Amino acid sequence: MADTVRRPLMAGNWKMNLNHLEAIALVQKLAFSLNEKQLTEVETVVLPPFTDLRSVQTLIDGDKLLIGYGAQDLSPYASGAYTGEISGPMLARLGCQYVVVGHSERRAYHHEDDATVNAKVAAALAHGLAPILCVGEGLEVREAAGHVAHCSDQLDAALKGLTAEQVEKVVIAYEPVWAIGTGKTATPEDAQEVCGAVRERVAERFGKETGERTRVLYGGSVKSSNIAGIMAKPDVDGALIGGASLDADEFAKIVRFPEHVSR
Ligand SMILES: O=C[C@H](O)COP(=O)(O)O
């Protein structure tokens, strides 16, 4: 992790897990497990299913918890006849700060292509939400050593038409598909290679300052036992955590990573 203006971000993507009652219990436990200093040093965010958001908002606002929250997806449209969809304005009204866009599970199971991801990034920004934009290669691309080019192409497509000022608000998450939910974590060097390349690409297209300010996360089988090594890398500003974020103790240990990193 570089000594820059970039505040570390640990975001827990719960995926399709935990109902609204379980969500309240987890957020309460997470908040009790971390003190003000830890939550100030490391931005801590939960990304629950849509049905939990109102409960999470009520708890976080009511108890003034230093925990952020957001959604896992949004429609590219603001309103209209799109059955089953949830819009940016709806999420903004619920106080969401973040929304995941282009997660590999949505690209694979919901056939989201680069144009859709680009439209969703723009929709999020238009409604004051910071997109957590996911890029990442599958195993075949990795084995053919095409991972950097693949992520760079996904990034270019997703950021098409944006200004530098907008790009600074985007959080980019490098999530190698082969490391998601598999227990196969990328090594800190693997994470650094792509996170560094992503930052360089942002700098090339939107300017050096924008590259320096944009946060780049790693995601894929992150746990308390491997987070310190990953966060020691200069271009990794945090993590997008799946399975491990469903356990409040484990998530809190991940947030406390600075205690295990020598800087
Ligand atoms: O969004 C989170 C990632 O898909 C990582 O999931 P995981 O930590 O369960 O491997």
The ligand as a MOL file (V3000), in Angstrom:
LIG
                    3D

  0  0  0     0  0            999 V3000
M  V30 BEGIN CTAB
M  V30 COUNTS 10 9 0 0 0
M  V30 BEGIN ATOM
M  V30 1 O -16.6710 -9.6340 -4.7600 0
M  V30 2 C -15.9560 -10.4270 -4.1540 0
M  V30 3 C -15.1940 -11.4180 -4.8570 0
M  V30 4 O -15.9360 -12.0480 -5.8530 0
M  V30 5 C -14.3650 -12.3300 -4.0210 0
M  V30 6 O -15.1080 -13.3690 -3.4490 0
M  V30 7 P -14.3700 -14.3600 -2.4270 0
M  V30 8 O -13.6750 -13.4900 -1.4070 0
M  V30 9 O -15.4740 -15.1860 -1.8260 0
M  V30 10 O -13.3950 -15.1520 -3.2190 0
M  V30 END ATOM
M  V30 BEGIN BOND
M  V30 1 2 1 2
M  V30 2 1 2 3
M  V30 3 1 3 4
M  V30 4 1 3 5
M  V30 5 1 5 6
M  V30 6 1 6 7
M  V30 7 2 7 8
M  V30 8 1 7 9
M  V30 9 1 7 10
M  V30 END BOND
M  V30 END CTAB
M  END
